[in-house]
Amino acid sequence: MTYFEEIREITKRIPATIVDFAQARERSSPPTQASSNFITNKEQGDWAETLIFKAINETFDGLVAVRYGKSDDLVAGEKGFDTFYNDFQDELDTIGKRPDLLVFKEEDFREDLGYDISKLEHASIADYVTLAIAGLEVRSSAFLIDKYEAEMQKRTHDNLQKAFRIKTKIIAEYSDILENPKKKKYLDILNSITEDTIYAISFRSPSWRSSQRLEELSNLFKELNLAIRTVQKRDYLSITPKVEDLKVVFKWIEKFNVPHFYVQVFFDKVFGIAFKEILTLITDSEKEGEHYEIGKDIKNQNKTTIKINTRKTSQIAYKVDEPEHKSIRREMGRGRLLFYVSFDKGTAYLDIKTLQQLLDIQMNNS
């Protein structure tokens, strides 16, 4: 069974409520205006791609990374952007979405084409692309994941302890009130709260005000509810493929039969996961919540996004040297000015063994 055939079989098990591969994708219209925040995010993404490109080529013997993803310095509002955007939409319908980087075995790398084939027409390089052992979609995130993890773990621990303190206080000091048949359900809720069940507990706080003790008890339940909701909040950073992208990645795999991977660059570490694993995860509803979540992403134009827990992925760089950065002034049409941040330099220190294992999973299937 080829790699594409394996992927196709997995897609058949994905609920159509998540993504319906039988339905044609919706073609989008070009945005009309770029923002400073958008351009900064684009610059950060370009830096992350360069970081991985250089890391593979400088430290991974026997493999060569090549720029492949369609990109341009034009942004919405500039002359020529609409043409570029519509050409990009045409290509998505024809071959799907090019990953940012292709990885070749050294013996298959074509020096005559060089390290950047992103501007070449797909028809002229189609046969070459099929020789790649991996396509890498590189994403970036403006977080230091180690600091985030430490703070989130502290937040969860503190609110767990707070919830149990409040539970103990209520039972010790207000059980006489809760023994009332009309209020006993709240005592049952309290008794059901354990470290295992707290993540599934949900209740509406009472709003008793007819006496001082009842008001105090109501306020304690509100504090308890807030602590529980905080414990239940997502406490991990994620790799975030958009649901709409699954179709165009699938189309590219159908065309070229090359294993595909997502790579998430933080400012201190880098993580990766196989596209095959992403699809497999969303076929398993039992893993929703712990391994992944699906929801609208406000930071991503409110598009439906799969948020995959980085703790369940492969750490492929154990350290990242932060880039240098500077402010850039960009003049748009009608004298409109945008100021954004540009990034340069930085180094990703690859965990060669882990990256090799991640790629080998698919290399053995090639």
C-alpha positions in Angstrom: 0.0 0.0 0.0 1.4 3.4 -1.0 1.6 6.3 1.4 -1.3 8.0 -0.4 -3.4 4.9 -0.1 -2.8 4.7 3.6 -3.9 8.4 4.0 -7.0 7.8 1.8 -8.1 4.9 4.0 -7.7 7.1 7.2 -9.8 9.9 5.6 -12.7 7.4 5.2 -12.9 7.1 9.0 -12.9 10.8 9.7 -16.4 12.1 10.6 -17.9 14.4 7.9 -18.8 16.8 10.7 -15.1 17.5 11.0 -14.1 17.5 7.4 -15.9 16.0 4.4 -13.3 15.0 1.9 -16.0 14.2 -0.7 -17.0 17.9 -0.8 -15.0 20.3 -3.0 -13.2 23.0 -1.1 -14.6 26.5 -1.0 -12.5 28.9 -3.0 -11.7 32.1 -1.1 -11.6 35.7 -2.3 -8.4 37.8 -1.9 -8.4 40.0 1.3 -8.5 43.7 0.5 -6.2 45.1 3.1 -3.2 43.9 5.2 -2.6 44.9 8.8 0.7 45.4 10.7 -0.1 42.4 12.8 -0.7 40.2 9.7 2.7 41.2 8.2 4.5 40.6 11.5 3.0 37.1 11.7 4.0 36.5 8.1 7.6 37.7 8.8 7.7 35.4 11.8 6.5 32.5 9.7 9.1 33.2 7.1 11.8 33.3 9.8 10.6 30.0 11.2 10.8 28.4 7.7 14.3 29.7 7.2 15.3 28.4 10.7 14.3 24.8 9.8 15.7 25.1 6.3 19.1 26.1 7.6 19.0 23.6 10.5 18.5 20.6 8.3 21.0 21.7 5.7 23.7 22.6 8.2 23.3 19.6 10.6 21.6 16.7 9.0 24.0 14.6 7.0 22.6 12.9 4.0 19.5 15.1 3.7 18.8 18.4 1.9 16.0 20.8 2.5 14.6 22.8 -0.4 12.2 25.7 -0.4 9.1 24.8 -2.2 6.0 26.5 -0.7 4.4 29.2 -2.8 5.0 32.6 -1.3 5.5 36.2 -2.2 6.5 39.4 -0.5 3.3 41.0 -1.8 0.5 41.7 0.7 -3.2 42.6 0.3 -3.5 46.2 -0.9 -0.4 46.2 -3.1 -0.4 46.1 -6.8 -0.2 42.6 -8.2 -1.5 40.9 -5.0 -4.9 39.9 -6.4 -3.2 38.1 -9.4 -0.8 36.3 -7.1 -3.7 35.3 -4.7 -5.9 34.0 -7.5 -3.0 32.1 -9.1 -2.4 30.5 -5.7 -6.1 29.5 -5.5 -5.8 28.0 -9.0 -2.8 25.9 -7.8 -4.7 24.7 -4.7 -7.4 23.4 -7.0 -4.8 21.8 -9.3 -2.2 20.1 -7.1 -3.2 21.1 -3.6 -1.1 23.1 -1.1 2.7 22.9 -1.5 4.4 22.3 1.9 7.0 25.0 2.8 10.0 22.7 2.5 10.8 19.5 0.7 13.4 17.1 2.1 15.5 15.0 -0.3 18.1 12.4 0.2 21.4 13.9 -0.9 21.7 11.6 -3.9 18.3 12.8 -5.2 19.0 16.5 -4.8 19.3 18.4 -8.0 22.0 21.1 -7.8 20.9 22.6 -11.1 17.5 23.5 -9.5 19.2 24.6 -6.3 17.7 25.2 -2.8 14.7 27.2 -3.9 12.1 25.8 -6.3 9.2 27.8 -4.9 8.9 30.1 -8.0 9.0 27.2 -10.6 5.8 26.1 -12.3 4.7 22.8 -10.8 4.6 21.1 -14.2 8.3 21.6 -14.6 9.3 20.0 -11.3 6.5 17.4 -10.8 8.7 14.4 -11.3 11.4 15.9 -9.1 9.0 16.5 -6.2 8.0 12.9 -6.1 11.5 12.0 -5.2 11.3 13.9 -1.9 11.1 11.9 1.3 9.1 14.5 3.2 7.2 17.7 2.8 7.3 20.1 5.8 4.6 22.6 6.6 6.4 25.0 9.0 4.3 27.1 11.5 5.5 29.6 14.1 4.3 30.6 17.5 5.3 33.6 19.6 5.8 31.7 22.8 8.6 30.3 24.9 7.0 26.9 25.5 9.0 26.1 28.6 7.9 29.2 30.4 4.3 28.7 29.2 4.3 25.1 30.4 5.7 26.1 33.8 3.1 28.8 34.4 0.2 26.7 33.2 1.2 23.8 35.4 1.4 26.2 38.4 -2.0 27.6 37.5 -3.6 24.2 37.3 -1.9 23.1 40.6 -2.9 26.3 42.5 -6.5 26.1 41.3 -6.8 22.4 42.1 -5.6 23.1 45.6 -8.0 26.0 45.9 -10.9 23.9 44.8 -10.3 21.2 47.3 -9.8 23.8 50.1 -13.1 25.4 49.3 -14.8 22.0 49.1 -13.5 21.1 52.5 -14.5 24.4 54.0 -18.1 24.2 52.7 -18.5 20.6 53.9 -17.0 21.5 57.3 -18.9 24.7 57.9 -22.1 24.6 55.9 -23.2 21.0 55.8 -26.2 21.8 57.9 -27.6 24.0 55.2 -26.8 21.5 52.5 -28.6 18.7 54.3 -31.8 20.5 53.3 -33.5 18.3 50.7 -33.8 21.3 48.3 -30.1 22.0 48.6 -28.7 18.5 48.9 -27.8 18.2 45.3 -24.9 20.7 46.0 -23.6 18.4 48.7 -23.7 15.5 46.2 -21.7 17.7 43.7 -19.1 18.4 46.4 -18.7 14.8 47.3 -18.2 13.9 43.6 -15.2 16.2 43.2 -11.9 14.3 43.1 -8.7 14.8 41.1 -10.0 12.4 38.5 -13.5 13.9 38.1 -12.8 17.6 38.5 -12.1 18.0 34.8 -15.7 16.8 34.0 -17.6 18.7 36.8 -20.0 21.3 35.8 -22.7 23.1 37.8 -24.5 26.4 38.2 -23.5 28.3 41.3 -26.4 29.1 43.6 -27.4 32.7 44.3 -28.8 32.5 47.8 -29.2 35.9 49.6 -31.9 35.4 52.3 -29.3 35.2 55.1 -25.7 36.1 55.7 -24.6 32.5 55.9 -26.5 31.6 52.6 -24.8 34.6 50.9 -21.4 33.4 52.2 -22.1 29.9 50.9 -23.1 31.2 47.5 -19.9 33.2 47.2 -17.9 30.1 48.1 -19.6 28.1 45.4 -18.8 30.9 42.9 -15.1 30.7 43.9 -15.2 27.0 43.6 -16.8 27.1 40.2 -14.2 29.6 39.0 -11.3 27.4 40.3 -12.8 24.3 38.6 -13.3 26.1 35.3 -9.7 27.3 35.4 -8.4 23.8 36.0 -10.5 22.7 33.0 -9.0 25.3 30.7 -6.6 24.1 28.0 -3.1 24.2 29.5 -0.9 23.3 26.5 0.4 25.0 23.4 -0.5 23.3 20.2 0.3 22.5 16.6 -2.7 24.0 14.8 -3.6 22.8 11.3 -6.8 24.5 9.9 -9.5 22.0 9.0 -9.9 23.6 5.6 -6.2 22.9 4.9 -6.6 19.1 5.4 -8.3 18.9 2.0 -5.6 20.8 0.1 -2.8 18.8 1.8 -4.6 15.6 1.0 -4.8 16.7 -2.7 -1.1 17.4 -2.7 -0.3 14.0 -1.3 -2.7 12.4 -3.8 -0.7 14.1 -6.6 2.9 13.4 -5.4 2.6 10.5 -2.8 5.2 12.2 -0.5 4.9 12.0 3.3 3.7 15.2 4.9 4.6 16.7 8.3 3.7 19.8 10.4 6.5 21.5 12.2 5.8 24.1 15.0 8.5 26.5 15.8 8.5 28.2 19.2 11.1 30.7 20.3 12.9 28.1 22.4 12.0 24.6 21.0 10.5 23.0 17.9 7.9 20.2 17.6 6.7 18.0 14.7 3.9 15.6 13.9 3.1 13.5 10.8 0.0 14.5 8.8 -0.9 10.8 9.0 -0.9 11.1 12.8 -3.1 14.2 12.7 -5.7 12.4 10.6 -5.5 9.3 12.8 -6.1 11.4 15.9 -9.3 13.0 14.7 -10.8 9.6 13.9 -10.5 8.8 17.6 -13.1 10.7 19.7 -11.6 9.2 22.9 -8.5 11.3 22.5 -10.4 14.6 22.1 -9.6 16.9 25.0 -6.3 15.3 26.0 -4.6 14.9 22.6 -6.5 17.5 20.6 -9.3 20.0 20.5 -11.3 21.3 17.6 -12.8 24.8 17.6 -12.9 28.3 16.1 -9.7 30.2 16.3 -10.1 33.9 16.8 -6.4 34.5 16.1 -6.8 32.6 12.8 -9.7 34.5 11.2 -12.2 32.5 13.3 -11.5 29.4 11.1 -12.0 25.9 12.5 -8.7 24.6 13.7 -7.4 21.4 15.2 -5.3 22.2 18.3 -2.9 19.3 18.8 -1.2 19.0 22.2 2.5 19.5 21.7 3.1 17.1 24.6 1.8 14.3 22.3 4.1 15.3 19.4 7.8 14.9 18.7 10.3 17.5 20.0 12.7 17.8 17.1 14.8 20.8 18.3 15.8 21.0 22.0 16.9 24.6 21.8 16.3 27.7 19.7 18.5 30.8 19.8 16.1 33.7 19.5 16.3 35.9 16.3 17.3 39.5 16.1 14.4 41.8 15.3 13.8 45.3 14.0 10.9 47.6 13.1 10.1 48.1 9.4 8.2 50.9 7.8 6.1 50.0 4.7 4.2 52.4 2.6 1.0 51.2 1.0 -1.4 52.8 -1.4 -2.7 56.3 -0.8 0.1 57.0 1.6 -1.0 54.4 4.2 1.8 53.4 6.5 2.3 50.0 8.1 4.9 49.3 10.8 5.8 45.7 11.6 8.6 43.5 13.0 11.1 41.7 10.9 13.2 38.8 12.2 16.7 37.7 11.3 19.3 35.0 12.4 18.7 32.6 15.2 19.5 28.9 15.3 17.5 25.7 15.9 19.5 22.9 17.5 17.9 19.7 16.0 17.5 16.5 17.9 18.7 14.4 15.0 17.6 11.1 16.4 14.0 12.3 17.0 13.7 13.9 13.6 15.1 10.8 12.0 12.6 8.7 13.8 9.7 11.0 12.7 10.8 10.9 9.1 11.6 7.2 9.1 8.1 6.3 10.0 7.1 7.5 6.5 10.4 6.8 4.7 9.9 3.1 5.3 6.6 3.3 3.6 7.8 5.1 0.6 
